[in-house]
Amino acid sequence: MYSRYSFLVLALSVVYSANAAFAPFITKCPSSDSKCLKNTAQNAIPVFANGIPELGVQKLDPFTMKTLDASTPGLKLLLWDITGTGLKDCVAKKVEREAGKPKLYVKLQCSVDFTGKYEMKGSLLVLPIEGKGDARVILRKIVINVDVDLGDNIGKDGEKHWTIANWKHTYDVKDKSTIELENLFNGNEVLGRAARELIASSSNEIVKEVGPPIVKAIIGKIISNIENFFEHVPASELE
């Protein structure tokens, strides 16, 4: 009898310890304490970026995207084999929760370096352009604002878990971006040089024109990982 009792106590202790250690990098904050929320978010960024496989969080630095269609009405722009680095160094500028409401507001500043392949044809900043080849884009000090509507449900463990019901975002680039596109105009040096000069002098304007689907795809990957994290970690570990 004693041995069975001891085994039961040991088993419960192991389960409790495991649950308590779900997210040791998270500090529980009152919804009104924006400073605590910001510090907690900052501590979590490199942990998330490195990946937490046991909690469903994929590695985000580097992150990869197989394909992405960033076309606009006047421009065909296809990207593929994309790799991006830099998310681990993002800075949490502001994190707020509305007391009594399932709302979360996050402001991040990141610098991200992308490489991949591109195919482009159409008009860019009203000028004709085309090309296909290697691409590199460096976004410096891109500020992203995300509004999140939180929900909750009961997980398989019988505990309440947060969910992300909806989200929307805006972004702005606070420093000069770099855009490098190889093989513009199929190697025509005269046309290619003129296009490169335009791109170099108007890089941030180009990011604003063709960047929305790219930024949305990045945020979508982050949101997807947060949803997986919420699915694995009870709300009681986070609030």
C-alpha positions in Angstrom: 0.0 0.0 0.0 2.8 2.4 0.9 4.6 1.8 -2.3 1.5 2.4 -4.4 0.8 5.6 -2.5 4.4 6.8 -3.0 4.2 6.0 -6.7 0.9 8.0 -7.0 2.4 11.0 -5.2 5.5 10.8 -7.4 3.4 10.7 -10.6 1.3 13.6 -9.5 4.5 15.6 -8.7 6.0 14.9 -12.1 2.8 16.0 -13.8 2.5 19.1 -11.7 6.2 20.0 -12.3 5.8 19.5 -16.1 2.8 21.8 -16.2 4.5 24.4 -14.1 7.4 24.4 -16.5 5.4 24.8 -19.7 6.7 28.4 -20.3 9.3 29.4 -17.7 10.3 32.3 -19.8 6.8 33.9 -19.4 6.2 36.3 -16.5 2.6 36.5 -15.6 1.5 40.2 -15.8 -1.6 42.1 -14.8 -3.3 43.4 -17.9 -2.8 47.0 -16.7 1.0 46.6 -16.4 2.2 47.4 -19.9 5.9 47.6 -18.7 5.7 44.0 -17.4 4.0 42.9 -20.6 6.6 44.5 -22.8 9.5 43.0 -20.8 7.9 39.5 -21.0 7.4 39.8 -24.7 11.0 40.9 -25.1 12.2 37.9 -23.1 10.0 35.6 -25.2 11.2 36.8 -28.6 14.6 35.0 -28.9 13.0 31.9 -27.3 10.3 31.8 -29.9 12.7 32.6 -32.7 14.9 29.7 -31.7 11.9 27.3 -31.8 10.2 25.3 -29.1 9.3 22.0 -30.8 7.7 20.4 -27.7 5.2 23.4 -27.7 4.5 23.4 -31.4 6.7 26.5 -32.1 8.8 26.2 -35.3 12.2 27.9 -35.6 11.6 31.4 -36.9 15.2 32.6 -37.3 16.0 31.7 -39.9 12.4 31.3 -41.3 11.6 30.0 -44.7 8.8 30.4 -47.2 8.4 28.1 -50.2 6.5 30.5 -52.4 4.9 33.9 -52.2 2.8 35.9 -54.6 3.4 39.6 -54.0 1.8 40.8 -57.3 -0.1 44.1 -57.5 -2.6 45.1 -60.2 0.2 46.5 -62.4 3.0 44.1 -61.5 3.5 40.4 -61.5 5.9 39.5 -58.7 6.5 35.9 -57.7 9.0 34.9 -55.0 10.2 31.5 -54.0 12.8 29.6 -51.9 12.8 32.5 -49.4 15.0 32.5 -46.3 14.8 35.3 -43.8 17.0 36.1 -40.7 16.8 38.7 -37.9 13.5 38.0 -36.1 15.4 36.9 -33.0 16.6 40.5 -32.6 13.2 42.2 -32.8 12.5 44.8 -30.1 9.2 44.9 -28.3 8.3 48.7 -28.3 4.9 48.4 -26.8 2.6 45.6 -25.5 -0.9 46.4 -24.1 -3.9 44.4 -23.1 -7.3 46.0 -22.5 -8.6 45.2 -19.1 -11.7 43.0 -19.2 -11.5 42.7 -23.0 -9.9 40.0 -25.1 -7.7 42.6 -27.0 -3.9 42.6 -27.3 -1.8 45.3 -29.0 1.8 44.7 -29.9 4.3 47.1 -31.5 7.6 45.5 -32.7 10.7 46.9 -34.4 12.7 44.5 -36.5 15.4 44.4 -39.1 15.1 41.4 -41.5 17.4 40.1 -44.2 15.7 38.1 -47.0 17.2 36.1 -49.8 15.4 34.0 -52.5 14.4 33.9 -56.1 12.1 36.3 -58.0 10.2 36.8 -61.2 8.9 40.2 -62.0 7.1 41.9 -65.0 5.0 45.0 -65.2 5.2 48.5 -63.8 7.1 49.4 -60.6 6.5 53.0 -59.4 4.8 53.5 -62.8 8.0 52.5 -64.7 8.3 49.3 -66.8 10.4 46.6 -65.3 11.1 42.9 -65.7 13.5 40.3 -64.5 14.1 36.8 -63.1 16.9 35.6 -60.8 18.3 36.0 -57.3 16.9 38.6 -54.9 17.9 40.1 -51.6 15.9 42.5 -49.5 17.0 44.1 -46.2 14.3 45.8 -44.2 15.9 48.0 -41.5 13.9 49.2 -38.6 10.5 48.0 -39.9 7.9 48.9 -37.2 5.0 46.5 -37.1 1.7 47.2 -35.2 -0.5 44.2 -34.6 -4.0 44.2 -33.1 -5.1 40.8 -31.9 -8.6 39.6 -30.8 -8.2 36.8 -28.3 -10.6 34.0 -27.6 -10.5 30.9 -25.5 -11.6 27.3 -25.5 -11.2 24.2 -23.4 -8.3 22.0 -24.5 -7.9 18.3 -24.5 -6.3 18.6 -21.0 -9.6 20.1 -19.6 -7.9 23.5 -19.1 -8.8 26.9 -20.7 -6.5 27.8 -23.5 -6.2 31.1 -25.4 -6.9 31.3 -29.1 -6.4 34.0 -31.7 -9.8 34.9 -33.1 -8.7 37.6 -35.5 -5.7 39.9 -36.1 -4.8 42.9 -38.3 -1.6 44.9 -38.8 0.1 48.0 -40.2 3.7 48.6 -40.8 6.2 51.4 -41.6 9.9 51.4 -42.5 11.9 53.8 -40.4 15.4 53.3 -42.1 16.5 52.9 -45.6 15.9 49.5 -47.1 18.1 47.6 -49.6 16.7 45.8 -52.6 19.1 43.8 -54.9 17.6 42.1 -58.0 19.9 40.1 -60.3 19.3 39.8 -64.0 17.0 42.7 -64.5 15.7 43.0 -68.1 17.3 39.6 -68.8 20.8 40.9 -68.4 20.4 44.1 -70.6 23.1 46.3 -68.8 21.7 49.7 -69.9 18.1 49.0 -68.9 19.3 47.1 -65.8 21.5 49.9 -64.6 18.7 52.4 -64.9 16.3 50.1 -63.0 18.9 49.5 -60.2 19.4 53.3 -59.8 15.6 53.7 -59.5 15.4 50.8 -56.9 18.3 52.2 -54.9 16.9 55.7 -54.7 13.3 54.6 -54.0 13.7 51.4 -52.0 11.3 52.3 -49.2 8.6 53.5 -51.6 9.0 50.1 -53.4 8.7 48.3 -50.0 5.4 50.1 -49.4 4.1 49.3 -52.9 4.9 45.5 -53.0 5.7 44.8 -49.3 2.2 44.2 -47.8 1.8 40.5 -48.8 5.4 39.9 -47.7 5.0 41.5 -44.3 1.6 39.8 -43.8 3.2 36.4 -44.6 5.9 37.0 -42.0 3.4 38.0 -39.3 1.2 35.1 -40.3 4.0 32.6 -39.6 4.5 34.2 -36.2 0.8 34.2 -35.4 0.6 30.5 -36.5 3.3 29.6 -34.0 1.7 31.6 -31.2 -1.6 29.7 -31.9 0.3 26.4 -31.6 1.9 27.7 -28.3 -1.5 28.6 -26.9 -2.8 25.2 -27.8 0.0 23.5 -25.8 0.1 25.9 -22.8 -2.9 26.5 -20.6 -4.0 30.1 -20.1 -3.4 29.7 -16.3 0.4 29.6 -17.2 0.2 32.9 -19.0 -2.1 35.2 -17.0 
